[in-house]
Amino acid sequence: MKRPRKNHSAPFKARVAMEALRGVKTVAEIATENGLHPTQVTAWKRSLEENASVLFERRNARDHEKEEFRKTCGRLERKVGQLVIEKEWLEGKCVQLGIDP
């Protein structure tokens, strides 16, 4: 019979990952002390290492990227609208001239 999955809190994961990152104890020791599988501890450690730089990013840098994305989306939406209008106009002209659209 399978045991139900445990949902660990973010502070718990961070504490375990930091402990593994320090390297004072082995991953196996940390896993045993916290009732986890060593693979899980390693995964949390890797996640912490890969995403630590996000903590030090400037918040307005991400806002700038979002604003550029919004501008690009707006420009592309306007272009699509323009092309739809041109297509409808050309279809109307084809009907007027008796050409299959």
C-alpha positions, 0 to 999 in steps of 0.5 A, a space after each residue: 500500500 502506498 503512503 500519501 505524499 507529503 507536502 513540505 513547506 517552502 521554509 522546510 525545503 529551504 532549510 534542508 537545501 541550505 543544510 545540504 549546500 553547506 556540506 557539513 553533513 552528507 546528503 544521506 544524513 540530512 535525508 535520514 534526519 528529516 525523513 526524506 529520500 536522498 534524491 529529494 534532498 539533492 533535487 532541492 539543493 540543485 534547485 537552490 543553486 540554480 535559482 539563488 541568483 533570482 534573489 539578487 535580481 533587480 525587481 525593476 529589471 523584471 518589470 522592464 522585461 514585462 513592459 517590453 513583452 507587453 509592447 511587443 504583444 500590442 504591436 503584434 495584435 495591431 498587425 494581426 488586426 490590420 491583416 484581418 481587415 485587409 484580408 476581408 477587404 480583398 475577399 469583398 473585392 474578389 466577390 465584386 469582381 466574380 473571382 473565387 477568394 
